[in-house]
Amino acid sequence: MSSISLTIVIVILTVLVSYRAFNDQQLFYRLAHWPIREHHKKEYYRMVTSGFVHGDWIHLLINMFVFWNFGEIVEQYFYSFFGPIMGGILFVLVYLGIIVLASLGTFYKKRDKESYVAVGASGGVSGIVFIFILFYPWEPLYLYGIIPIPGIIAGILYLWYSSYAGKHMKGKIDHDAHFYGAVLGVVLMILLKPSVLKMFINKLIADFPL
């Protein structure tokens, strides 16, 4: 295993690409998730590249801070489950796979809507956070960095909010991808390592706060 984590590599790459796109609107729209172009022009690569582009600095920094905090822990679990080489490969594939799969919802819903464009790594980040919740269901996650909420509770609230936002909020952030990304993270982790589900249930019961 290399001295620098894959999580940090992804963070650095995302920051560099996003920064470049902040100052280059052509690049921004060339990389963004744009369903009508994916559908009619077959530009499917956008489902991956959109995860490396963000709407603004706040969007970017929040996503990368969360990914850095949880990604390194999840990455270590991948190494322990699958070994240093295969674990690293699977970690990257799961992260990118979540970004792509989480985009499919808006791809089908918005594939004929010229004005719809979305960017951000939030789908992939959501998936990584929910994999962390599988490992530590009662570990507190901090709302606004201040208010502690048990991971399993925060996860449920996050799914509810993402579902609501996907239906009622507009903009360049794909809230549907947040929801699907979170669910896909759990599903992919369990498919790769079925014993994780039993571990999750055992921790959910054993660590239940009395």
Helices and strands as residue ranges (DSSP letters): H 6-22, H 25-31, H 35-40, H 46-49, G 50-52, H 57-82, H 84-102, H 104-110, H 122-135, E 140-143, E 147-150, H 151-168, H 175-192, H 195-206
